[in-house]
Amino acid sequence: MSSRFSIICVLIYLLIIPDFVFIAQETISELELKNNKLLTAISALENEKNKKVLEIENQISIINDSIYRINKKIEDHRAIFHNINNK
């Protein structure tokens, strides 16, 4: 009886294992597909972030240039005012 039970167990094992392997392979394929989609989405988000960073850096540069020009005009006006007062 024990040898019959062992044989039955082995047969069941041999019948079940391929199903588990197939299910595992399907699951791995699904996870790989989801991972690829996630990586694509992350890449797109990084590209958008980089574009926004460049836009902000450009705006900061424009603002800094404007501040520099304003400060330069203030210095010029101070120099003119100083020259007028010293005459």
C-alpha positions in Angstrom: 0.0 0.0 0.0 2.8 2.3 0.8 4.4 1.9 -2.6 1.1 2.5 -4.4 0.7 5.7 -2.3 4.2 6.8 -3.3 3.5 6.1 -7.0 0.3 8.1 -6.8 2.0 11.0 -5.1 4.7 11.0 -7.7 2.2 11.0 -10.5 0.2 13.8 -8.9 3.4 15.7 -8.4 4.4 15.2 -12.1 0.9 16.4 -13.2 0.8 19.4 -10.9 4.4 20.8 -11.3 4.0 21.6 -15.0 0.9 23.7 -14.2 2.8 25.6 -11.4 5.7 26.2 -13.8 3.3 27.5 -16.5 1.5 29.7 -14.1 4.9 31.0 -12.8 6.1 31.7 -16.3 2.8 33.6 -17.1 3.2 35.6 -13.9 6.8 36.4 -14.7 5.8 37.5 -18.2 3.0 39.7 -16.8 5.4 41.3 -14.3 8.0 41.9 -17.0 5.4 43.7 -19.1 4.2 45.8 -16.2 7.8 46.6 -15.3 8.5 47.7 -18.9 5.4 49.9 -18.8 6.4 51.4 -15.5 9.9 52.1 -16.8 8.5 53.8 -19.9 6.2 55.9 -17.7 9.1 56.8 -15.4 11.2 57.8 -18.4 8.4 60.0 -19.7 8.0 61.7 -16.3 11.8 62.3 -16.1 11.7 63.9 -19.6 8.9 66.1 -18.5 10.6 67.0 -15.3 13.8 67.9 -17.2 11.9 70.1 -19.6 10.3 71.9 -16.6 13.6 72.4 -14.9 15.1 73.9 -18.1 12.1 76.2 -18.5 12.6 77.3 -14.8 16.3 77.8 -15.3 15.7 79.9 -18.4 13.2 82.0 -16.5 15.6 82.5 -13.6 18.3 83.5 -16.1 16.0 86.1 -17.7 15.1 87.4 -14.2 18.8 87.6 -13.2 19.6 89.5 -16.5 16.8 91.9 -15.8 18.0 92.4 -12.2 21.6 93.0 -13.4 20.4 95.6 -16.0 18.3 97.4 -13.3 21.2 97.4 -10.9 23.5 98.7 -13.6 21.0 101.6 -14.4 20.8 102.4 -10.6 24.6 102.5 -10.4 24.7 104.8 -13.5 22.1 107.1 -12.0 23.9 107.2 -8.7 27.1 108.1 -10.5 25.4 110.9 -12.5 23.7 112.2 -9.3 27.1 112.0 -7.5 28.7 114.0 -10.3 26.0 116.6 -10.3 26.3 117.1 -6.5 30.0 117.3 -6.6 30.1 120.2 -9.1 
